[in-house]
Amino acid sequence: MKYISTRGQIAPIGFKDAVMMGLATDGGLLLPTDYPQVDRATLESWRTLSYQELAFRVIAPFADDIPAADLKDLLDRSYATFRDPAITPLIKKNGVHILELFHGPTLAFKDVALQLLGNLFEYLLKERGEKMNIVGATSGDTGSAAIYGVRGKENINIFILHPHGKTSPIQALQMTTVTDPNVFNIAVQGTFDDCQTMVKQLFSDIPFKEKHSLGAVNSINWARVLAQVVYYFYAWLRVTDSSPKEVIFSVPTGNFGDIFAGYVAKRMGLPISKLILATNENNILTRMINQGDYSTGTVVPTLSPSMDIQVASNFERYLYHLFGDDPARVRDAFAEFARSGRMEFSEAEMARVRGEFASASVNREETLATIASFKESTGYTLDPHTAVGVCAALQRAADDAEVVCLATAHPAKFGDAVRLATGSEPELPGPLQGLDTLPSRCETMDAELALIRAYVERNAI
């Protein structure tokens, strides 16, 4: 399997090189040259597989330069850290299936990919005799999941930028209380988009990137998306045990990585009838799908801070396919977007988008009402991001459809929102207890690239 850039200006590379490159050196995102096809007979043969075995079947064709035994070992070690033996268990409440993706070390869906990516990095660095400095931006959960994925690992330092005061308190504590010598937290006086922009600028500075062997853990890294493809297959296989229907997935969406993983699963042949893209008030993607309006606005703080994003970097991967796999069209579109803050689409392109996605924007009042009503009717507590996905599903899915809503975080990570909705705080699970009593380490900086660049340079391994 070879990987190319959405901007079309790199030679095809293998999976291992794609993992290490992260962001393509031409500023684009990496994609496979084709998607392996899974027919219905193969799907049926996968029904009895464990999560780890299924992950191997899905991932192996994309990672054919890693020996099978090594890949199996990497997957087994990555998911040995999860508290539920099913890894991503499903439950059914109020007529919808909830895919619980929060049983990893940091109680967020990012663990599904980042436990694997941390082990992949360690494996490849040892193989190559190299070192790496990971630089990433987070709107909440990616940072702690990435840190827990590589803390204490050899030959890796990690630098995580988060918007100061704009994550939940527990999210911030999960990052800043990890004081391993190879972990560096930076609280930026700005928004997540500021953090993400500065990270992309560092990666686009090729001499700096190569000098310090920068590595990416954000969902710009293809391995992140690939790991998330697995749980779409896993959910479909569990849901369709009792129903032959195509399945609708509702995905709370900020950076488009998680829902793009669903799109990849569909491209591979998984019978998905629709992907519902659920946004909060930061709804550039909903506006694009419903109105053809892809234009930037101001980031609004919400109850679901991990989705407080305007410019979804992973959207570029989908646009590459929407534009007929034409990298010149991608380059032109993003050049225009940089100039005007807007992107234009043809009627045919918008018809294709609406054939593949539905979308709804869910505001603060709707989020709180969904958490409250779901708790009252089922006894089950949703976190605010998952509530956005559930609310969108109830709005946009047909009554007789099989619907899977991705539960992206444990509700205890967002206790303030749950208390507002229900009048009581969710019980803290063990991994979140006592975080506020632990020592912490974090640097607070202005949103200035020169400051971030100098800090990374001083502390690079």
C-alpha angles and dihedrals in degrees: 000000000000130000129216135184126256086230092054099224105112130075114251113274137191128255096263092052090046091055092050095044095052100173111036114253090241091059095258133110125259123247134172116259088237141000120245111241123234115198126206094258091055091048091053091051089057096059096099097044122116117239091259092050092048091049089055092051093049099041103038097076089054093046101043094145091067115080112249094240092052093048091050090051092049091051094046092051093045095055096038086083093065121104097216118063089219088059091207106027123191128221129179121228131162092356095305131097116236114210104205107213096167105086096102128099096283098035095242135106091247089076090070090068104025098055086058095042092052090053092045091053092049091048094049095043091052091047092051099036090236140131130224139204109206115208119187144159125221138192089195125305105034092068098056093039091052092046092050089047094059107019110133094004119141123256094010133106119181129207116190124189118201130172107260112247094357100097122072113273091248092050090054092047092049088059103037097045091062099094100172109143092245094057123090121180121196121191107203121207093230143048133306088257088058089052093046093047093052092048091051089048091054091050091046090056093084098188090051092045093050095042092055099031093236117203129193128226097169116102087268081087108089092216089065092057093042093055090052093053088071097068093055088060091043093052094045091052092051097043095047094053085094102024134047093202126118111258131238117214121203113202127188100226137202111139097019094237098113095047091044087059087058090049089053090051089052091048087053090057105267107150100245113157096191142354112218111209108207120195135175122223089304089079110157090131094049090049090051095051098041101035108013089245110138101169131132124252137173118293110248119205109239142173088263101056097172086070097047093116133122104185109049105202095197091059086082090071091057092043090056089061094039089055092055096263088295111150093189089059089050092050092049093047093052093044088055091045090053090051101042108014089237139095127202129215134192123241090250091053092050091049089055092048092053091048090059103033141035120192144194133182114221120201132208096269092048091048093052092044091051093051091048098046094043091051092047096048100038108015088237121127120219124200112233094257092051089045089058089055094046092048091050091049092052089051100044109027124087115250094243096046126113102239127191116195116198111231101207103182143017110261092234089071087067102038095151092059092045091050091050090052102040107018093242137076119244115247113265113241118224098267091057098046118108097005091133091060095055125096113258139197127201139143119221114211141170117256093263120132093214091059094049092045093052092048092052091046092052094050104034116128 
